[in-house]
Amino acid sequence: MSVAPAERPSWDWAALAVEDLPEVLAIEEAAHLYPWSEAVFEECLRAGYRLDGAFRHGELVGYSVVMAVLDEWHLLNLCVEPTIQRSGAGRFLLERVIASARAAEASCVLLEVRAGNHAAIGLYESAGFADIGHRKAYYPAPSGREDARVMRRLLS
Ligand SMILES: CC(C)(COP(=O)(O)OP(=O)(O)OC[C@H]1O[C@@H](n2cnc3c(N)ncnc32)[C@H](O)[C@@H]1OP(=O)(O)O)[C@@H](O)C(=O)NCCC(=O)NCCS
């Protein structure tokens, strides 16, 4: 059920590090059908990608992973703990990504999303992302493969 705007909690935000990975992985495994492994998160940190967390009452409730390539920011993962979803944490994290990208003078934020992920697509569209491409059979899925939508939010 959606939380009414007046009841929406406020969120804190912080950069995450390798010691936060157990909490990140617990959320990843609860929220994704095909979760990233710990090794993937470790590699992201090693490569210098941004791993940022949203907190409520000091507890990690979601995170974003961003790879900056020149002036393009690629949102590689955005995830909110299932029992907290639809409370505004995803939008909070996405707005932080967009604000950080703008502050770094990036030209755009790019992402890929499962064509059937209506929750994520609703969030991205409401944050100004638009389709720029389509990748056929891009993701594994329980019955075969699923297409990806490639979406972009221009920042200029
Ligand atoms: C996608 C995800 C990050 C959204 O996070 P969230 O905290 O639930 O989203 P918010 O509460 O901030 O919702 C923001 C907007 O997204 C859309 N939205 C979110 N959940 C939705 C749902 N279940 N159905 C339809 N729209 C939804 C709505 O437009 C919503 O705005 P509204 O509440 O004012 O109507 C979250 O559902 C998630 O972690 N899913 C599993 C992982 C995943 O699929 N990540 C995206 C990979 S590309």
The ligand as a Gaussian input file, in Angstrom:
#p B3LYP/6-31G(d) Opt

LIG

0 1
 C       12.322000       0.270000      -8.062000
 C       12.484000       0.595000      -6.577000
 C       13.939000       1.002000      -6.327000
 C       11.570000       1.771000      -6.224000
 O       11.844000       2.140000      -4.887000
 P       10.676000       2.587000      -3.885000
 O       11.307000       3.096000      -2.642000
 O        9.688000       1.494000      -3.737000
 O       10.016000       3.764000      -4.724000
 P        9.305000       5.079000      -4.169000
 O        8.498000       4.747000      -2.972000
 O       10.322000       6.151000      -4.036000
 O        8.298000       5.389000      -5.368000
 C        8.602000       6.364000      -6.324000
 C        7.691000       6.201000      -7.526000
 O        8.013000       4.998000      -8.228000
 C        6.803000       4.425000      -8.767000
 N        6.546000       3.160000      -8.100000
 C        7.230000       2.627000      -7.060000
 N        6.741000       1.404000      -6.760000
 C        5.743000       1.159000      -7.622000
 C        4.874000       0.062000      -7.835000
 N        4.931000      -1.028000      -7.059000
 N        3.981000       0.142000      -8.833000
 C        3.924000       1.217000      -9.632000
 N        4.724000       2.317000      -9.471000
 C        5.612000       2.270000      -8.488000
 C        5.712000       5.438000      -8.460000
 O        5.703000       6.378000      -9.527000
 C        6.238000       6.084000      -7.192000
 O        5.701000       7.359000      -6.941000
 P        4.401000       7.506000      -6.002000
 O        4.637000       6.660000      -4.773000
 O        4.359000       8.967000      -5.731000
 O        3.263000       6.978000      -6.836000
 C       12.063000      -0.623000      -5.694000
 O       10.797000      -1.064000      -6.099000
 C       13.047000      -1.794000      -5.731000
 O       14.042000      -1.792000      -5.019000
 N       12.734000      -2.809000      -6.564000
 C       13.580000      -4.022000      -6.640000
 C       14.906000      -3.709000      -7.295000
 C       14.723000      -3.075000      -8.658000
 O       13.919000      -3.539000      -9.460000
 N       15.501000      -2.002000      -8.918000
 C       15.483000      -1.306000     -10.187000
 C       16.474000      -1.925000     -11.098000
 S       16.573000      -1.004000     -12.627000

